[in-house]
């Protein structure tokens, strides 16, 4: 063999080595993604059964000249290095963690800031019902300087016979009213297939309590460039709540707002039990803004003001409250929604007690 042939073969070998290097790093990227999914699902990094199956398949497909033992040895080294990557990944703090990011995340939409400033009040009806209802709500909220309007268009209900919402038509009414009165619009989306459509109507996508662990929905909203308000599940631990937020952030969307809305306990005096301690814990463990839903957390109008005071006193970045012009005839959550005068009383009380600043009225468009 001439020196020229030797150099040619060495050049060919170098190219193969670079190809192997690229493939190894591409493989490592996939391994890290698998490790992230396993971590979110609480699955052990090492899967001996999977490793055995893969090694047996590689040996079966081995064309030579390496013998089977050599193939097993080489790939076991690759698998071991991959496991090391996943173990290193496990040591990294979650994206939602305060250890990962020291400064508070502030979700800014126009002139509204969730976190890092004055508390935000999100208000509006449980369900969007008709144009007259939304017009009356819009007028009432505007008089109180509210900048974010909520309204349910898709309503996951315990009974399949209860009002399920107006769907896209409800989103259109919410958008029309919020635009008219200069407010942001927030509404719950329950199906991954509806997310893209909803982007035209809402400024913030809400993931409701019953969908906190709808992982496919979390992945879809994590892939869009739209802020997400994530409510804590009915029986979810704080850890599970933060992992749900991690699903969204792991897909690239870091504009996440957490919402404590009460959890299910044995207590019957309230609809749910407000875990007020969750607010400072979430603020300590996470850098994300935290709201408190003062309506769903107790389901009682008579204690809504002290609940709001408590939420803001322990550091919540805002509150969410349901408001309806005629709660007695509301199609959902009739007993717990405030009417317009009751809402005005609540806002005045919180401002007089300095829990909320004076909010300038929003001019109708």
Secondary structure, DSSP 8 states (H G I E B T S, - for coil): --HHHHHHHHHHHHHHHHHHHHHHHHHHHHHHHHHHHHHHHT--S--HHHHHHHHHHHHHT--SSS-HHHHHHHHHHHHHHHHHHHHHHHHS--TTBTTT--S---EEETTEEESSSS-EEEEE-SB---HHHHHHHHHHHHHTT--EEE-BSS---SSTTS----THHHHHHHHHHHHHTT-EEEEE---GGGHHHHTTT-SEEEE-GGGTT-HHHHHHHHTSSSEEEEE--TT--HHHHHHHHHHHHHTT---EEEEE--B--S--SSSSB--THHHHHHHHHB-SEEEEETTTTT--GGGHHHHHHHHHHTT-SEEEEEB-TTGGG-SS-TTT-B-HHHHHHHHHHHHHTTSS---------
